[in-house]
Amino acid sequence: MDAQCNDASIALYSSLDQGERLFRPHSFSNKPGVAERLEHVAETMAVLGGMVLDDHLRLKFPCGEGHLQACRRLFLDSVKLDMNDPIEPRPLSVDDRKTGDTILVHSNGSGEYTLSKESNEVDERNRLGVATLGLVKLGELEKCSGSENRIRFTCGVPHDELLALLLTRALDVRSAARENRCSRISWCAFRSERPIRLEFSKPVRWGPLSGPTWVCRSELVDLVLQRLVIPQPATVLDC
């Protein structure tokens, strides 16, 4: 539920078009301001995630891949951004409040990045390792062999803006994961090529549908489902 748009429900839909993964924020709500809100969310995702945006509010990464885990985080942060705040990409650095140091990320090209510290002090608490593993988990990146603090996108294409966004959460992955589970605005629906089964913690059977069993996590999702007509077959990410 989006507090900045009269608690309208917003979802992120995705489809494949000639092998490329496309995304589109959408709402079935008729509340005033929804169209402008969706446009703002799409523009924010384009800037914060380095995505390409067309005139139909469809977004894609330059590589054409989905990067679904990272895109879910991008969608959530884009919806959270105040509509009165400027939309600016994040820097490839983050201040570590626990050590007072700054963690930097350097692009090596071909979607590969190296993490380092601004100071020359010994990293006794292994904060570089924490940030590296955080990025691996949040963005489904791979660790490069030969270096503990070198990671890469599997697509082989740089995503500086997206990585910078993930870096803001990399030092506190547990909090980011908890926010994903508890947020009322991160409910995302994705189109898929085959029927799926929704796996959530609160089992509420969706009776009118024949086929896969539909269950939900949030107390509000079952209310949202009553208003949504999801194209079949469909996939819903566990947000």
N, C-alpha and C positions, 0 to 999 in steps of 0.2 A: 504494500500500500504506500502511495507516494504522498507524504505530508505536504509537499510543495504544490500539489495539484488536487486539492480537495479529497485526498485519500483515494484517488483513482488507482486501480491496479494496472501496473505496467509490466509487460513481459518482453523478452528478447527472442525473436523467432529467427530461425536459420534454415537455409536450404542450399542445395548444391546446384550450381549453374555452370555447365560445361567444365566440371571438375573443380571449380572454385567454390569455396565456402562463403556464402553471403549471410549477413545478419541484418535484422531490422527491428528496432523497438516498436512496439505496438500496444494499443489498449483498446478494449471493447467498451470502455466507459464513454458515456455521452455527456459527462460533466464539462462545464466551460473551462477553456484553457488547455484541454488535453492535447490538441493538435500542436499548439505552440510548445507545450512541454516536451512532446516527443521529438520535435525538431531540435530543441535545446539538448536533449539527451544524446541524440545522434551526432550533433556537432561537437559535443563534449567528448564522446567516444573517439571521434575522428582526430581530435587534437591530442588528447591524453594517451591514446593508443597508437597514433601514427597510422590510422586507418584511412582508406579511400572512401569518400561519401559521394553518392550520386543524388540526382534530383528526386528520387523516390524514397529517400531515407534509408537506402540500402548501403551497408558498409562491408568492406572486406579488407583483409590485410594484404599488403603488397605482394606477399608470397603466394596468396591464394589458399593457404592452409587455414584451419579453423582455430588452432590454439585455444581450445574450449575452456580449459581451466583458467588460463590467463584472461580470456574474454569475459568470463563470469565475474572476475574481480574488477575488470575494467567497467563492466556494466553497472555493478554495484556502486563503485566510486563515482561514476558519472551521474547516477541518479542522486547521490548524496550531495554533490556539489551544489552550493547555493546558486540560484539563478542570477543573483546580483553580483556574484563574484566573477572576476575575469577568468577566462578559460586559457590556461597556459600549460605547456608541457612541463613535467617535473625535471629537475636536474639529475644528472647521473651521479648523484652523491646523496648521502644521508648522514645526519648528525646522530651519533650514538649517545643517548642520554646517560647510559650506564658508565661510560668511560670518558665522555667529553671529547672523544675523537671523532673524526669524520671518515666514513667509508666511501671510497671512490670506485667507480666502475669505468673501465677503459674498453672501448670497442676495438677488437682486433680484426674486424672484417669477417665476412662469411658467417655472420650470426654468432660469432664467438666473442666472449667478454672475459676480462680479468678483473678481479676485485683486489683492492689494496687499501692501506690506511694512509691518511694524510701525514700523521706523525711517524717518527722512527722508533717509538716506544715498543717494547716487547708486548705482543698480544697475549698476555697471560690468560685472559678469559676466552680466548679463541673466538672473538667476535666476528672475525672474517669468516671463520668456518660456519658460524651461526647464520650469517647473512647469505653465504653461498648455498647452504642447505635450504634456507628459506626461499630463495629464488627458484631452486630446483623443484620444490614442492608447489609453490604458488603458480609457477608458469610451466610446469612439466618440462623443464630444461634438462639437459644432460651434462654431467660432469665430464670434463675432458681428461684424458689420461695424461699423466706426467705432471699434473699440477692440482693441488687441492682446491685452489681458488679460481679455477678457470671453468667456465660453463659455456654452453652453446644451445641455440635453438636448432632443433632437428631439421628444420626446413633449409638451413644454410643461408638464411637471409637476415640482415640486421634488423632489429626492432628496438631502436634506442628509446623511443618514447614509451613503448610498452614496458620495457625493462625498468625504466626510471620510475614508472608508476608502481610496479611490483616491489621495487627497492624500498619504497616508503613503508611497506608492510613486512619486509623480509626479516627484520630483527624481532618480530613478535608474531610468528606464524600462528600460535595458538589463539591469540586474540582475533586475528583475521579469520581463522576457521570458525571460531565461536560466533563472530559477526555474521558469517555466511549462513550459519544454522539458524540464528535468531532473527535475522532481518526480515521485515515484512515487505521489502521492496525488491528482493533479489530472486523472486520466483520466476524462473526462465523456462520458456517452452521452445523446443527445437524440433523441426521436422526431420524425419528420418526415413530411411528406405525400408524399414521393416517394423512391425509392431513391437512394442516393448512393454515391460512391466515396471510400474512405478514403485520404488522401494522407499518408503518413509517410515518414521517411527510410530506415528499414530494411525492405526488401521481404520480407515473409514471407507467402506465399500461404495463405489459409485455405481448404483444400480442400473440406471438407464442404458449404460453402454454394454453392448455384447462384445466379447473379445477379451482383451487383457483386463485384468483386475486393476482398478484405479484406487490408490490409497494416498493419503496425504499426511504431511508433517504438521504444518501450522494449523491452529484453530481457525484461521481465516481462509486457508486455501480451499477448504470445502465450500465456503461461501463464494469464493472467486470462481470455482469450477462450475457452480450453478449458473454463472453468467457467461462463461466462455464456451465457444464452439470451436474446439481444437480440430484442425484438419487431420484426417486419418491417412496413413499411420503417423503417429507423433511420438516425440520423445520429450520428456521433461527432465532437465538436469536436477539432481538432488542438491538444492541450494540451501 
